[in-house]
Amino acid sequence: MESLEGIVLAQPFFAGLDPAIGALIAGCARNHRFDPDAYLFHEGEEASEFFLLREGDVALEIQAAGRPTLVLGTVHAGDIVGASWLIPPYRWNSDARARTPVRALGIDAACLRGKCEDDPRTGYAMMKRFAPLLVRRLQAAHLQLLDVYGRSDPA
Amino acid sequence: MTVNPYLPLPYRVIAVRQDTPDTATVELRPVGAAIPEPAPGQFTMLYMLGVGEAPISVSGAPIEGAPLAQTLRGVGAVSKAIIRLQPGEELGVRGPYGTIWPVAEADGHDVLFIAGGLGLAPLRPAVRHVLANRERYGRVSLLYGTRSPQDILYRDELAMWRRMLDVQIEVTVDRAHRSWHGAVGVVTELIPRAGVDPSRTIAMVCGPEIMMRFSVQALQAAGMPCEHIYVSMERSMKCGVGLCGRCQFGPDFVCKQGAVMRYDRIAHIFTVREI
């Protein structure tokens, strides 16, 4: 059986990670399976765990009373689900719903935050991976907000 | 090009296909003389009698004997009038103008098409050319992003391409409700997931300029050389033959030295405002 440490180090998100740090992260990890339509988390709940998707697709959704559920984005195998575990007050800003059978590695947020506090190398390794992810998602959100395919579109 | 570059030739509408609520493809046949066969990436000037003229990308070539097909969104007086035409009615066509997608240069390479919104229309002739000559190319991928599921162009053809099994077709929308089961997110997010080999891939990118800027950034982040990237620039074009200067882009006229341009040749002005 594959070890949690091996699974962590095999994730594209952790490419190039020092194996010693991989072992620390694996100490906070556990495997999950979600059936289609199961929720990984709900908006407003404590962001106690984030997920690395190993298989399957997840939709990030927002509910609004009287309106159809809006899909903010979809994430896929190899992607991270959730960054709110890093930023106080550690609450999810959306729902995350499995669209297909999902296998994921869950990382306990308090456990990993504690290890990042104790060991700056671990904290820096995590920041180096999460900062580009957050910037990419911010740029993607900008593009979505710009509505670039609106009526001034060419052709 | 027609003998007099400003003289449109009469064409008759044989069909108008509604692609999305505000976008349609008109299919045209010459009433008499025809314009030369457009190459993938070229555009024509469509002249609506009594209304005006607009540059419209050819979206239907190249299939032998096929009608001239042009896809347009009804946003201005001319385009709105054209998509309301009925079969049998006439309009003027001159051209074709502009540069072509590098389907010859891509021979022997992998090909990555990145389309945003209506940008799929000018790319469709190139996709058709590559698929019609499939043995000449390596891996072929099309990444298509648009506003919502209702705005997806050429649904039937996308589905047909997907069924070909040796073509990667990925579609994403910027916004959707839960009833949409496909990907949601911007088209640039598809680029790192596409798994292309940047050293052997030619990328052809078409869409709104902001979308192309972000796409080029993502391609460069994936390691693609600038000279492997082609974009289709959009400027307000009037004469179509590089005389009036309205579509000037740095030292070039988009109607003549474009609209398809190799990125390394324009990289220094690609993000310059008001150039």
Interface residues (C-beta under 8 A of the other chain):
Chain A: A59 E61 P68 T69 L70 V71 L72 G73 T74 H76 G78 R99 R136 Q139 A140 L143 Q144 L146 D147 V148 Y149 G150 R151 S152 D153 P154 A155
Chain B: D22 I56 S57 S59 T71 L72 R73 V75 G116 G117 L118 G119 A121 P122 G145 T146 R147 D151 T172 D174 R175 A176 H177 R178 S179 W180 H181 A183 V184 G185 V186 T188 E189 R193 G207 P208 I210 M211 F214 E234
